[in-house]
Amino acid sequence: MATIRNEIRRLRFEHGEMTQQELAEKINLTRQTVNAIELGKYSPSLEAAFRIAAVFGRPLESVFHYSEDE
Amino acid sequence: MSFREKTAWISLLSMSGIYAWYFWSAFGSGSHFGGLLVAIVALVIVQTVLTVAVAVVAPREAKAPRDERDRLIDLRATRFAYAVLAGSVACACFFGGFNPPVIFNANVLLFFLVIAEILRSGCQIIQYRRGA
């Protein structure tokens, strides 16, 4: 089963302990959606993923990791 | 709990309660047009009052537009409810061939419409609880 992991939680804390609400407002998502993405319960659209990476000034692949488990 | 999830709960509970009363009286006493009018007015009032109350408590969440996850959850729930509605209407049409009273047949169709809408709200709540 494929899984998408992310570094959003760590990156938020590295960016001045940014809250989920603050991140959500920057990328036009709700706080609940940011929380679901962070917990790996919801995979964001490609556009939302790019917006999240842009907020942290990182390339997409350093924020999201795709792994296909055997 | 997000504003969208709260409104799904409001829809689920208000429709279940009000239409349970309506169908209990409609299938018991037959024709019940006045009851339907009362049910619709009660539903509009209850849903409006509760939604406004929730919006007053969390105005920022209420003003926020639906995001991509809200839209995905809504689409999945609507697809599920549509399948239920289409199947149940086909059943109602089949049994309509046995010439039941028109009012009874109309109430059966309304019943399936309400069931589909309740399932839609339930499906939304389950997805919000699971994350997506």
N, CA and C atoms of all chains as a GROMACS GRO file, in nm:
protein
  606
    1MET      N    1   0.084  -0.120   0.000
    1MET     CA    2   0.000   0.000   0.000
    1MET      C    3   0.088   0.126   0.000
    2ALA      N    4   0.055   0.222  -0.085
    2ALA     CA    5   0.136   0.344  -0.097
    2ALA      C    6   0.100   0.442   0.015
    3THR      N    7   0.200   0.510   0.064
    3THR     CA    8   0.174   0.611   0.167
    3THR      C    9   0.249   0.739   0.132
    4ILE      N   10   0.191   0.850   0.170
    4ILE     CA   11   0.258   0.979   0.152
    4ILE      C   12   0.285   1.036   0.290
    5ARG      N   13   0.412   1.049   0.322
    5ARG     CA   14   0.450   1.109   0.451
    5ARG      C   15   0.491   1.254   0.426
    6ASN      N   16   0.493   1.330   0.532
    6ASN     CA   17   0.531   1.471   0.513
    6ASN      C   18   0.606   1.525   0.635
    7GLU      N   19   0.670   1.638   0.612
    7GLU     CA   20   0.753   1.702   0.716
    7GLU      C   21   0.689   1.832   0.764
    8ILE      N   22   0.560   1.845   0.744
    8ILE     CA   23   0.493   1.973   0.772
    8ILE      C   24   0.506   2.012   0.919
    9ARG      N   25   0.486   1.916   1.007
    9ARG     CA   26   0.490   1.947   1.151
    9ARG      C   27   0.628   2.003   1.188
   10ARG      N   28   0.734   1.934   1.142
   10ARG     CA   29   0.870   1.979   1.174
   10ARG      C   30   0.896   2.117   1.112
   11LEU      N   31   0.853   2.134   0.987
   11LEU     CA   32   0.877   2.261   0.918
   11LEU      C   33   0.802   2.376   0.983
   12ARG      N   34   0.683   2.348   1.034
   12ARG     CA   35   0.608   2.454   1.104
   12ARG      C   36   0.686   2.504   1.225
   13PHE      N   37   0.742   2.410   1.299
   13PHE     CA   38   0.817   2.450   1.420
   13PHE      C   39   0.947   2.520   1.383
   14GLU      N   40   1.006   2.483   1.271
   14GLU     CA   41   1.128   2.550   1.225
   14GLU      C   42   1.099   2.691   1.173
   15HIS      N   43   0.975   2.716   1.138
   15HIS     CA   44   0.936   2.849   1.090
   15HIS      C   45   0.861   2.924   1.200
   16GLY      N   46   0.928   2.945   1.309
   16GLY     CA   47   0.871   3.026   1.418
   16GLY      C   48   0.751   2.965   1.485
   17GLU      N   49   0.749   2.833   1.496
   17GLU     CA   50   0.636   2.763   1.558
   17GLU      C   51   0.504   2.808   1.499
   18MET      N   52   0.501   2.807   1.368
   18MET     CA   53   0.379   2.844   1.294
   18MET      C   54   0.265   2.749   1.334
   19THR      N   55   0.148   2.804   1.360
   19THR     CA   56   0.034   2.720   1.397
   19THR      C   57  -0.031   2.662   1.272
   20GLN      N   58  -0.112   2.559   1.291
   20GLN     CA   59  -0.187   2.500   1.179
   20GLN      C   60  -0.280   2.604   1.118
   21GLN      N   61  -0.338   2.688   1.204
   21GLN     CA   62  -0.430   2.791   1.155
   21GLN      C   63  -0.357   2.891   1.066
   22GLU      N   64  -0.237   2.931   1.107
   22GLU     CA   65  -0.158   3.026   1.027
   22GLU      C   66  -0.123   2.966   0.891
   23LEU      N   67  -0.080   2.840   0.893
   23LEU     CA   68  -0.046   2.773   0.766
   23LEU      C   69  -0.171   2.761   0.678
   24ALA      N   70  -0.281   2.725   0.740
   24ALA     CA   71  -0.407   2.708   0.666
   24ALA      C   72  -0.447   2.839   0.596
   25GLU      N   73  -0.431   2.951   0.666
   25GLU     CA   74  -0.469   3.080   0.607
   25GLU      C   75  -0.377   3.118   0.491
   26LYS      N   76  -0.249   3.077   0.499
   26LYS     CA   77  -0.156   3.110   0.391
   26LYS      C   78  -0.186   3.031   0.263
   27ILE      N   79  -0.243   2.912   0.276
   27ILE     CA   80  -0.264   2.826   0.158
   27ILE      C   81  -0.412   2.806   0.125
   28ASN      N   82  -0.498   2.884   0.189
   28ASN     CA   83  -0.643   2.879   0.161
   28ASN      C   84  -0.705   2.741   0.185
   29LEU      N   85  -0.665   2.679   0.294
   29LEU     CA   86  -0.730   2.554   0.337
   29LEU      C   87  -0.782   2.578   0.479
   30THR      N   88  -0.863   2.484   0.528
   30THR     CA   89  -0.909   2.497   0.666
   30THR      C   90  -0.806   2.434   0.760
   31ARG      N   91  -0.812   2.473   0.888
   31ARG     CA   92  -0.718   2.416   0.986
   31ARG      C   93  -0.735   2.265   0.995
   32GLN      N   94  -0.860   2.219   0.986
   32GLN     CA   95  -0.886   2.075   0.995
   32GLN      C   96  -0.820   1.999   0.879
   33THR      N   97  -0.818   2.062   0.761
   33THR     CA   98  -0.755   1.997   0.645
   33THR      C   99  -0.603   1.991   0.663
   34VAL      N  100  -0.544   2.099   0.714
   34VAL     CA  101  -0.400   2.098   0.742
   34VAL      C  102  -0.369   1.988   0.842
   35ASN      N  103  -0.451   1.976   0.945
   35ASN     CA  104  -0.431   1.871   1.046
   35ASN      C  105  -0.440   1.732   0.983
   36ALA      N  106  -0.539   1.711   0.895
   36ALA     CA  107  -0.556   1.581   0.829
   36ALA      C  108  -0.436   1.550   0.739
   37ILE      N  109  -0.383   1.652   0.671
   37ILE     CA  110  -0.265   1.632   0.586
   37ILE      C  111  -0.145   1.594   0.673
   38GLU      N  112  -0.126   1.669   0.781
   38GLU     CA  113  -0.013   1.645   0.871
   38GLU      C  114  -0.014   1.503   0.927
   39LEU      N  115  -0.133   1.453   0.959
   39LEU     CA  116  -0.145   1.319   1.017
   39LEU      C  117  -0.145   1.209   0.910
   40GLY      N  118  -0.137   1.250   0.782
   40GLY     CA  119  -0.134   1.152   0.674
   40GLY      C  120  -0.270   1.090   0.645
   41LYS      N  121  -0.377   1.153   0.695
   41LYS     CA  122  -0.512   1.099   0.670
   41LYS      C  123  -0.569   1.148   0.539
   42TYR      N  124  -0.516   1.259   0.489
   42TYR     CA  125  -0.565   1.315   0.364
   42TYR      C  126  -0.447   1.355   0.276
   43SER      N  127  -0.450   1.312   0.151
   43SER     CA  128  -0.343   1.350   0.056
   43SER      C  129  -0.389   1.474  -0.018
   44PRO      N  130  -0.314   1.584  -0.007
   44PRO     CA  131  -0.359   1.708  -0.071
   44PRO      C  132  -0.346   1.701  -0.223
   45SER      N  133  -0.414   1.791  -0.291
   45SER     CA  134  -0.399   1.800  -0.436
   45SER      C  135  -0.257   1.848  -0.466
   46LEU      N  136  -0.216   1.830  -0.591
   46LEU     CA  137  -0.081   1.873  -0.630
   46LEU      C  138  -0.064   2.023  -0.608
   47GLU      N  139  -0.170   2.099  -0.640
   47GLU     CA  140  -0.165   2.244  -0.623
   47GLU      C  141  -0.146   2.282  -0.476
   48ALA      N  142  -0.222   2.217  -0.388
   48ALA     CA  143  -0.210   2.247  -0.244
   48ALA      C  144  -0.071   2.206  -0.193
   49ALA      N  145  -0.021   2.094  -0.243
   49ALA     CA  146   0.113   2.048  -0.201
   49ALA      C  147   0.219   2.150  -0.241
   50PHE      N  148   0.208   2.204  -0.363
   50PHE     CA  149   0.304   2.306  -0.408
   50PHE      C  150   0.292   2.433  -0.323
   51ARG      N  151   0.169   2.469  -0.287
   51ARG     CA  152   0.150   2.590  -0.205
   51ARG      C  153   0.213   2.572  -0.066
   52ILE      N  154   0.197   2.451  -0.010
   52ILE     CA  155   0.256   2.423   0.122
   52ILE      C  156   0.409   2.432   0.113
   53ALA      N  157   0.466   2.370   0.010
   53ALA     CA  158   0.612   2.372  -0.008
   53ALA      C  159   0.661   2.516  -0.026
   54ALA      N  160   0.583   2.597  -0.098
   54ALA     CA  161   0.622   2.736  -0.124
   54ALA      C  162   0.624   2.818   0.006
   55VAL      N  163   0.530   2.791   0.096
   55VAL     CA  164   0.526   2.862   0.225
   55VAL      C  165   0.656   2.840   0.302
   56PHE      N  166   0.708   2.716   0.296
   56PHE     CA  167   0.831   2.685   0.370
   56PHE      C  168   0.956   2.710   0.286
   57GLY      N  169   0.939   2.750   0.159
   57GLY     CA  170   1.052   2.778   0.072
   57GLY      C  171   1.135   2.653   0.043
   58ARG      N  172   1.068   2.540   0.034
   58ARG     CA  173   1.137   2.412   0.010
   58ARG      C  174   1.083   2.349  -0.118
   59PRO      N  175   1.166   2.264  -0.182
   59PRO     CA  176   1.113   2.189  -0.296
   59PRO      C  177   1.010   2.086  -0.247
   60LEU      N  178   0.921   2.050  -0.336
   60LEU     CA  179   0.810   1.960  -0.299
   60LEU      C  180   0.859   1.829  -0.236
   61GLU      N  181   0.966   1.772  -0.295
   61GLU     CA  182   1.012   1.640  -0.248
   61GLU      C  183   1.076   1.643  -0.110
   62SER      N  184   1.107   1.763  -0.060
   62SER     CA  185   1.162   1.768   0.076
   62SER      C  186   1.050   1.789   0.179
   63VAL      N  187   0.930   1.815   0.132
   63VAL     CA  188   0.815   1.829   0.222
   63VAL      C  189   0.732   1.700   0.223
   64PHE      N  190   0.713   1.642   0.105
   64PHE     CA  191   0.632   1.520   0.094
   64PHE      C  192   0.719   1.404   0.044
   65HIS      N  193   0.700   1.286   0.103
   65HIS     CA  194   0.775   1.167   0.063
   65HIS      C  195   0.676   1.057   0.026
   66TYR      N  196   0.695   1.003  -0.091
   66TYR     CA  197   0.608   0.894  -0.137
   66TYR      C  198   0.680   0.762  -0.119
   67SER      N  199   0.614   0.667  -0.056
   67SER     CA  200   0.677   0.535  -0.044
   67SER      C  201   0.573   0.427  -0.074
   68GLU      N  202   0.618   0.328  -0.151
   68GLU     CA  203   0.528   0.219  -0.187
   68GLU      C  204   0.570   0.095  -0.109
   69ASP      N  205   0.491   0.065  -0.005
   69ASP     CA  206   0.526  -0.050   0.080
   69ASP      C  207   0.496  -0.179   0.006
   70GLU      N  208   0.576  -0.281   0.037
   70GLU     CA  209   0.556  -0.413  -0.026
   70GLU      C  210   0.434  -0.483   0.035
   71MET      N  211  -1.397   1.998   1.594
   71MET     CA  212  -1.497   1.968   1.490
   71MET      C  213  -1.515   2.091   1.402
   72SER      N  214  -1.506   2.070   1.269
   72SER     CA  215  -1.515   2.184   1.177
   72SER      C  216  -1.660   2.232   1.161
   73PHE      N  217  -1.674   2.353   1.109
   73PHE     CA  218  -1.807   2.410   1.087
   73PHE      C  219  -1.889   2.321   0.992
   74ARG      N  220  -1.822   2.268   0.888
   74ARG     CA  221  -1.894   2.183   0.790
   74ARG      C  222  -1.944   2.055   0.856
   75GLU      N  223  -1.864   2.000   0.946
   75GLU     CA  224  -1.907   1.878   1.014
   75GLU      C  225  -2.026   1.908   1.106
   76LYS      N  226  -2.020   2.022   1.172
   76LYS     CA  227  -2.132   2.061   1.260
   76LYS      C  228  -2.260   2.078   1.181
   77THR      N  229  -2.251   2.139   1.062
   77THR     CA  230  -2.372   2.158   0.982
   77THR      C  231  -2.424   2.022   0.930
   78ALA      N  232  -2.332   1.929   0.905
   78ALA     CA  233  -2.375   1.794   0.863
   78ALA      C  234  -2.451   1.727   0.978
   79TRP      N  235  -2.403   1.745   1.102
   79TRP     CA  236  -2.473   1.691   1.219
   79TRP      C  237  -2.611   1.755   1.234
   80ILE      N  238  -2.617   1.886   1.215
   80ILE     CA  239  -2.746   1.957   1.225
   80ILE      C  240  -2.844   1.900   1.123
   81SER      N  241  -2.797   1.882   1.000
   81SER     CA  242  -2.882   1.829   0.894
   81SER      C  243  -2.929   1.687   0.928
   82LEU      N  244  -2.836   1.604   0.970
   82LEU     CA  245  -2.868   1.464   1.003
   82LEU      C  246  -2.972   1.455   1.115
   83LEU      N  247  -2.947   1.525   1.224
   83LEU     CA  248  -3.035   1.514   1.340
   83LEU      C  249  -3.171   1.578   1.317
   84SER      N  250  -3.171   1.697   1.254
   84SER     CA  251  -3.299   1.766   1.233
   84SER      C  252  -3.386   1.688   1.134
   85MET      N  253  -3.326   1.638   1.026
   85MET     CA  254  -3.406   1.563   0.928
   85MET      C  255  -3.457   1.432   0.988
   86SER      N  256  -3.370   1.365   1.064
   86SER     CA  257  -3.412   1.238   1.126
   86SER      C  258  -3.530   1.260   1.219
   87GLY      N  259  -3.519   1.360   1.305
   87GLY     CA  260  -3.624   1.385   1.403
   87GLY      C  261  -3.754   1.431   1.342
   88ILE      N  262  -3.746   1.532   1.256
   88ILE     CA  263  -3.869   1.592   1.202
   88ILE      C  264  -3.938   1.498   1.104
   89TYR      N  265  -3.861   1.434   1.018
   89TYR     CA  266  -3.926   1.343   0.922
   89TYR      C  267  -3.970   1.212   0.986
   90ALA      N  268  -3.907   1.173   1.095
   90ALA     CA  269  -3.956   1.055   1.169
   90ALA      C  270  -4.098   1.083   1.218
   91TRP      N  271  -4.116   1.204   1.274
   91TRP     CA  272  -4.250   1.243   1.319
   91TRP      C  273  -4.347   1.246   1.201
   92TYR      N  274  -4.305   1.308   1.089
   92TYR     CA  275  -4.394   1.322   0.973
   92TYR      C  276  -4.437   1.185   0.920
   93PHE      N  277  -4.339   1.096   0.896
   93PHE     CA  278  -4.373   0.966   0.836
   93PHE      C  279  -4.453   0.879   0.933
   94TRP      N  280  -4.425   0.894   1.062
   94TRP     CA  281  -4.502   0.820   1.161
   94TRP      C  282  -4.649   0.857   1.151
   95SER      N  283  -4.676   0.986   1.138
   95SER     CA  284  -4.815   1.030   1.128
   95SER      C  285  -4.873   1.009   0.988
   96ALA      N  286  -4.789   1.025   0.885
   96ALA     CA  287  -4.839   1.012   0.746
   96ALA      C  288  -4.876   0.867   0.714
   97PHE      N  289  -4.789   0.773   0.749
   97PHE     CA  290  -4.820   0.633   0.718
   97PHE      C  291  -4.926   0.577   0.814
   98GLY      N  292  -4.946   0.647   0.926
   98GLY     CA  293  -5.049   0.604   1.019
   98GLY      C  294  -5.188   0.650   0.977
   99SER      N  295  -5.197   0.778   0.935
   99SER     CA  296  -5.329   0.833   0.906
   99SER      C  297  -5.356   0.854   0.758
  100GLY      N  298  -5.264   0.817   0.670
  100GLY     CA  299  -5.286   0.834   0.526
  100GLY      C  300  -5.249   0.974   0.482
  101SER      N  301  -5.340   1.042   0.413
  101SER     CA  302  -5.313   1.174   0.356
  101SER      C  303  -5.272   1.273   0.465
  102HIS      N  304  -5.165   1.350   0.436
  102HIS     CA  305  -5.113   1.435   0.542
  102HIS      C  306  -5.040   1.555   0.484
  103PHE      N  307  -5.105   1.626   0.392
  103PHE     CA  308  -5.037   1.738   0.326
  103PHE      C  309  -5.002   1.848   0.425
  104GLY      N  310  -5.094   1.876   0.518
  104GLY     CA  311  -5.068   1.979   0.619
  104GLY      C  312  -4.947   1.944   0.703
  105GLY      N  313  -4.934   1.815   0.734
  105GLY     CA  314  -4.820   1.767   0.812
  105GLY      C  315  -4.690   1.789   0.739
  106LEU      N  316  -4.692   1.770   0.607
  106LEU     CA  317  -4.570   1.790   0.527
  106LEU      C  318  -4.528   1.937   0.531
  107LEU      N  319  -4.627   2.023   0.522
  107LEU     CA  320  -4.598   2.168   0.527
  107LEU      C  321  -4.536   2.205   0.662
  108VAL      N  322  -4.593   2.151   0.768
  108VAL     CA  323  -4.541   2.176   0.904
  108VAL      C  324  -4.397   2.124   0.915
  109ALA      N  325  -4.375   2.004   0.860
  109ALA     CA  326  -4.241   1.943   0.867
  109ALA      C  327  -4.138   2.028   0.794
  110ILE      N  328  -4.174   2.077   0.674
  110ILE     CA  329  -4.080   2.158   0.595
  110ILE      C  330  -4.048   2.289   0.667
  111VAL      N  331  -4.153   2.354   0.718
  111VAL     CA  332  -4.131   2.482   0.789
  111VAL      C  333  -4.046   2.459   0.915
  112ALA      N  334  -4.078   2.352   0.988
  112ALA     CA  335  -4.002   2.321   1.110
  112ALA      C  336  -3.855   2.293   1.076
  113LEU      N  337  -3.834   2.220   0.967
  113LEU     CA  338  -3.697   2.186   0.925
  113LEU      C  339  -3.617   2.312   0.891
  114VAL      N  340  -3.680   2.403   0.816
  114VAL     CA  341  -3.612   2.528   0.778
  114VAL      C  342  -3.577   2.609   0.903
  115ILE      N  343  -3.673   2.620   0.995
  115ILE     CA  344  -3.650   2.699   1.117
  115ILE      C  345  -3.540   2.637   1.203
  116VAL      N  346  -3.552   2.506   1.228
  116VAL     CA  347  -3.454   2.439   1.315
  116VAL      C  348  -3.313   2.447   1.255
  117GLN      N  349  -3.302   2.418   1.124
  117GLN     CA  350  -3.169   2.419   1.062
  117GLN      C  351  -3.111   2.561   1.059
  118THR      N  352  -3.196   2.661   1.031
  118THR     CA  353  -3.147   2.800   1.026
  118THR      C  354  -3.099   2.844   1.163
  119VAL      N  355  -3.181   2.820   1.266
  119VAL     CA  356  -3.146   2.865   1.402
  119VAL      C  357  -3.017   2.798   1.449
  120LEU      N  358  -3.007   2.665   1.430
  120LEU     CA  359  -2.888   2.593   1.477
  120LEU      C  360  -2.763   2.633   1.398
  121THR      N  361  -2.776   2.652   1.267
  121THR     CA  362  -2.660   2.691   1.186
  121THR      C  363  -2.612   2.831   1.224
  122VAL      N  364  -2.708   2.922   1.247
  122VAL     CA  365  -2.670   3.058   1.289
  122VAL      C  366  -2.602   3.053   1.426
  123ALA      N  367  -2.654   2.970   1.516
  123ALA     CA  368  -2.595   2.957   1.650
  123ALA      C  369  -2.451   2.907   1.641
  124VAL      N  370  -2.428   2.807   1.556
  124VAL     CA  371  -2.292   2.753   1.538
  124VAL      C  372  -2.201   2.859   1.475
  125ALA      N  373  -2.255   2.935   1.380
  125ALA     CA  374  -2.176   3.040   1.314
  125ALA      C  375  -2.140   3.153   1.411
  126VAL      N  376  -2.230   3.182   1.504
  126VAL     CA  377  -2.203   3.288   1.604
  126VAL      C  378  -2.090   3.245   1.698
  127VAL      N  379  -2.090   3.117   1.733
  127VAL     CA  380  -1.986   3.065   1.824
  127VAL      C  381  -1.848   3.065   1.755
  128ALA      N  382  -1.844   3.028   1.625
  128ALA     CA  383  -1.716   3.023   1.553
  128ALA      C  384  -1.729   3.098   1.420
  129PRO      N  385  -1.732   3.233   1.426
  129PRO     CA  386  -1.758   3.311   1.303
  129PRO      C  387  -1.649   3.298   1.196
  130ARG      N  388  -1.524   3.282   1.240
  130ARG     CA  389  -1.416   3.274   1.141
  130ARG      C  390  -1.428   3.146   1.057
  131GLU      N  391  -1.459   3.035   1.122
  131GLU     CA  392  -1.476   2.909   1.050
  131GLU      C  393  -1.598   2.913   0.958
  132ALA      N  394  -1.703   2.980   1.006
  132ALA     CA  395  -1.826   2.987   0.927
  132ALA      C  396  -1.807   3.068   0.799
  133LYS      N  397  -1.720   3.171   0.807
  133LYS     CA  398  -1.698   3.256   0.690
  133LYS      C  399  -1.602   3.192   0.589
  134ALA      N  400  -1.521   3.097   0.635
  134ALA     CA  401  -1.422   3.036   0.546
  134ALA      C  402  -1.490   2.957   0.435
  135PRO      N  403  -1.445   2.975   0.309
  135PRO     CA  404  -1.506   2.898   0.201
  135PRO      C  405  -1.467   2.750   0.210
  136ARG      N  406  -1.544   2.666   0.144
  136ARG     CA  407  -1.512   2.522   0.143
  136ARG      C  408  -1.379   2.502   0.073
  137ASP      N  409  -1.295   2.417   0.130
  137ASP     CA  410  -1.168   2.390   0.064
  137ASP      C  411  -1.178   2.258  -0.013
  138GLU      N  412  -1.064   2.213  -0.069
  138GLU     CA  413  -1.066   2.095  -0.156
  138GLU      C  414  -1.111   1.968  -0.083
  139ARG      N  415  -1.077   1.956   0.046
  139ARG     CA  416  -1.118   1.838   0.123
  139ARG      C  417  -1.269   1.840   0.147
  140ASP      N  418  -1.323   1.957   0.179
  140ASP     CA  419  -1.469   1.969   0.196
  140ASP      C  420  -1.542   1.929   0.067
  141ARG      N  421  -1.489   1.976  -0.046
  141ARG     CA  422  -1.553   1.945  -0.175
  141ARG      C  423  -1.545   1.796  -0.207
  142LEU      N  424  -1.429   1.734  -0.176
  142LEU     CA  425  -1.413   1.590  -0.201
  142LEU      C  426  -1.510   1.509  -0.115
  143ILE      N  427  -1.520   1.546   0.012
  143ILE     CA  428  -1.611   1.478   0.104
  143ILE      C  429  -1.756   1.493   0.056
  144ASP      N  430  -1.790   1.614   0.012
  144ASP     CA  431  -1.925   1.639  -0.038
  144ASP      C  432  -1.954   1.556  -0.163
  145LEU      N  433  -1.858   1.548  -0.254
  145LEU     CA  434  -1.877   1.471  -0.377
  145LEU      C  435  -1.895   1.322  -0.348
  146ARG      N  436  -1.812   1.268  -0.260
  146ARG     CA  437  -1.823   1.125  -0.225
  146ARG      C  438  -1.957   1.095  -0.161
  147ALA      N  439  -1.999   1.182  -0.069
  147ALA     CA  440  -2.126   1.161   0.002
  147ALA      C  441  -2.243   1.171  -0.096
  148THR      N  442  -2.236   1.267  -0.188
  148THR     CA  443  -2.344   1.285  -0.285
  148THR      C  444  -2.352   1.166  -0.381
  149ARG      N  445  -2.236   1.114  -0.422
  149ARG     CA  446  -2.233   0.997  -0.512
  149ARG      C  447  -2.299   0.878  -0.444
  150PHE      N  448  -2.267   0.857  -0.316
  150PHE     CA  449  -2.325   0.746  -0.240
  150PHE      C  450  -2.476   0.764  -0.226
  151ALA      N  451  -2.518   0.886  -0.190
  151ALA     CA  452  -2.661   0.913  -0.170
  151ALA      C  453  -2.737   0.900  -0.302
  152TYR      N  454  -2.674   0.941  -0.412
  152TYR     CA  455  -2.740   0.931  -0.543
  152TYR      C  456  -2.766   0.785  -0.579
  153ALA      N  457  -2.667   0.699  -0.553
  153ALA     CA  458  -2.684   0.556  -0.583
  153ALA      C  459  -2.800   0.498  -0.502
  154VAL      N  460  -2.807   0.535  -0.375
  154VAL     CA  461  -2.917   0.489  -0.289
  154VAL      C  462  -3.051   0.540  -0.341
  155LEU      N  463  -3.053   0.670  -0.377
  155LEU     CA  464  -3.176   0.732  -0.426
  155LEU      C  465  -3.222   0.666  -0.557
  156ALA      N  466  -3.128   0.646  -0.650
  156ALA     CA  467  -3.165   0.587  -0.779
  156ALA      C  468  -3.220   0.446  -0.761
  157GLY      N  469  -3.155   0.366  -0.676
  157GLY     CA  470  -3.201   0.230  -0.651
  157GLY      C  471  -3.338   0.227  -0.587
  158SER      N  472  -3.358   0.313  -0.488
  158SER     CA  473  -3.485   0.312  -0.416
  158SER      C  474  -3.600   0.368  -0.500
  159VAL      N  475  -3.571   0.465  -0.588
  159VAL     CA  476  -3.675   0.517  -0.677
  159VAL      C  477  -3.715   0.410  -0.779
  160ALA      N  478  -3.617   0.334  -0.825
  160ALA     CA  479  -3.649   0.224  -0.917
  160ALA      C  480  -3.741   0.123  -0.849
  161CYS      N  481  -3.713   0.092  -0.722
  161CYS     CA  482  -3.801   0.001  -0.645
  161CYS      C  483  -3.941   0.060  -0.631
  162ALA      N  484  -3.947   0.190  -0.600
  162ALA     CA  485  -4.077   0.257  -0.582
  162ALA      C  486  -4.157   0.254  -0.713
  163CYS      N  487  -4.087   0.273  -0.826
  163CYS     CA  488  -4.155   0.269  -0.956
  163CYS      C  489  -4.210   0.129  -0.982
  164PHE      N  490  -4.132   0.028  -0.945
  164PHE     CA  491  -4.177  -0.111  -0.964
  164PHE      C  492  -4.304  -0.137  -0.885
  165PHE      N  493  -4.302  -0.099  -0.756
  165PHE     CA  494  -4.419  -0.123  -0.672
  165PHE      C  495  -4.534  -0.028  -0.709
  166GLY      N  496  -4.503   0.083  -0.775
  166GLY     CA  497  -4.607   0.173  -0.824
  166GLY      C  498  -4.695   0.104  -0.928
  167GLY      N  499  -4.642  -0.001  -0.991
  167GLY     CA  500  -4.719  -0.079  -1.089
  167GLY      C  501  -4.835  -0.154  -1.027
  168PHE      N  502  -4.834  -0.169  -0.895
  168PHE     CA  503  -4.944  -0.238  -0.827
  168PHE      C  504  -5.059  -0.143  -0.789
  169ASN      N  505  -5.052  -0.021  -0.844
  169ASN     CA  506  -5.156   0.081  -0.825
  169ASN      C  507  -5.187   0.115  -0.679
  170PRO      N  508  -5.086   0.152  -0.599
  170PRO     CA  509  -5.118   0.199  -0.463
  170PRO      C  510  -5.177   0.339  -0.472
  171PRO      N  511  -5.238   0.390  -0.364
  171PRO     CA  512  -5.291   0.528  -0.366
  171PRO      C  513  -5.179   0.627  -0.399
  172VAL      N  514  -5.215   0.733  -0.473
  172VAL     CA  515  -5.115   0.831  -0.518
  172VAL      C  516  -5.041   0.895  -0.401
  173ILE      N  517  -5.117   0.931  -0.296
  173ILE     CA  518  -5.055   0.994  -0.178
  173ILE      C  519  -4.954   0.901  -0.114
  174PHE      N  520  -4.992   0.773  -0.105
  174PHE     CA  521  -4.901   0.674  -0.046
  174PHE      C  522  -4.773   0.666  -0.129
  175ASN      N  523  -4.790   0.660  -0.260
  175ASN     CA  524  -4.673   0.650  -0.350
  175ASN      C  525  -4.585   0.774  -0.338
  176ALA      N  526  -4.648   0.891  -0.327
  176ALA     CA  527  -4.571   1.015  -0.313
  176ALA      C  528  -4.493   1.014  -0.182
  177ASN      N  529  -4.557   0.963  -0.076
  177ASN     CA  530  -4.489   0.956   0.054
  177ASN      C  531  -4.372   0.857   0.052
  178VAL      N  532  -4.388   0.748  -0.024
  178VAL     CA  533  -4.278   0.651  -0.036
  178VAL      C  534  -4.160   0.716  -0.107
  179LEU      N  535  -4.187   0.790  -0.215
  179LEU     CA  536  -4.078   0.859  -0.287
  179LEU      C  537  -4.011   0.963  -0.197
  180LEU      N  538  -4.093   1.038  -0.122
  180LEU     CA  539  -4.038   1.138  -0.030
  180LEU      C  540  -3.953   1.070   0.078
  181PHE      N  541  -4.001   0.954   0.125
  181PHE     CA  542  -3.927   0.878   0.227
  181PHE      C  543  -3.788   0.841   0.176
  182PHE      N  544  -3.780   0.792   0.053
  182PHE     CA  545  -3.650   0.754  -0.003
  182PHE      C  546  -3.561   0.877  -0.024
  183LEU      N  547  -3.623   0.988  -0.062
  183LEU     CA  548  -3.545   1.113  -0.078
  183LEU      C  549  -3.483   1.155   0.055
  184VAL      N  550  -3.564   1.147   0.162
  184VAL     CA  551  -3.516   1.184   0.296
  184VAL      C  552  -3.406   1.087   0.341
  185ILE      N  553  -3.428   0.957   0.316
  185ILE     CA  554  -3.326   0.857   0.354
  185ILE      C  555  -3.193   0.887   0.283
  186ALA      N  556  -3.202   0.920   0.153
  186ALA     CA  557  -3.080   0.951   0.076
  186ALA      C  558  -3.009   1.073   0.135
  187GLU      N  559  -3.087   1.174   0.173
  187GLU     CA  560  -3.027   1.296   0.228
  187GLU      C  561  -2.966   1.270   0.366
  188ILE      N  562  -3.032   1.187   0.447
  188ILE     CA  563  -2.977   1.152   0.579
  188ILE      C  564  -2.847   1.072   0.562
  189LEU      N  565  -2.847   0.978   0.466
  189LEU     CA  566  -2.725   0.900   0.440
  189LEU      C  567  -2.612   0.990   0.390
  190ARG      N  568  -2.648   1.092   0.311
  190ARG     CA  569  -2.548   1.186   0.261
  190ARG      C  570  -2.480   1.258   0.378
  191SER      N  571  -2.561   1.307   0.471
  191SER     CA  572  -2.505   1.375   0.588
  191SER      C  573  -2.422   1.278   0.672
  192GLY      N  574  -2.473   1.156   0.688
  192GLY     CA  575  -2.400   1.055   0.765
  192GLY      C  576  -2.266   1.021   0.702
  193CYS      N  577  -2.267   1.010   0.571
  193CYS     CA  578  -2.144   0.979   0.496
  193CYS      C  579  -2.043   1.093   0.513
  194GLN      N  580  -2.090   1.217   0.511
  194GLN     CA  581  -2.002   1.333   0.532
  194GLN      C  582  -1.939   1.327   0.671
  195ILE      N  583  -2.022   1.298   0.771
  195ILE     CA  584  -1.973   1.295   0.910
  195ILE      C  585  -1.866   1.186   0.926
  196ILE      N  586  -1.893   1.068   0.870
  196ILE     CA  587  -1.794   0.959   0.880
  196ILE      C  588  -1.661   0.999   0.819
  197GLN      N  589  -1.667   1.064   0.701
  197GLN     CA  590  -1.542   1.106   0.636
  197GLN      C  591  -1.469   1.215   0.714
  198TYR      N  592  -1.546   1.308   0.771
  198TYR     CA  593  -1.481   1.412   0.853
  198TYR      C  594  -1.415   1.348   0.976
  199ARG      N  595  -1.482   1.249   1.037
  199ARG     CA  596  -1.426   1.181   1.155
  199ARG      C  597  -1.297   1.105   1.119
  200ARG      N  598  -1.297   1.043   0.999
  200ARG     CA  599  -1.181   0.964   0.957
  200ARG      C  600  -1.067   1.051   0.905
  201GLY      N  601  -1.094   1.173   0.876
  201GLY     CA  602  -0.991   1.264   0.821
  201GLY      C  603  -1.023   1.302   0.678
  202ALA      N  604  -1.064   1.209   0.597
  202ALA     CA  605  -1.108   1.235   0.459
  202ALA      C  606  -1.170   1.110   0.400
   0.00000   0.00000   0.00000
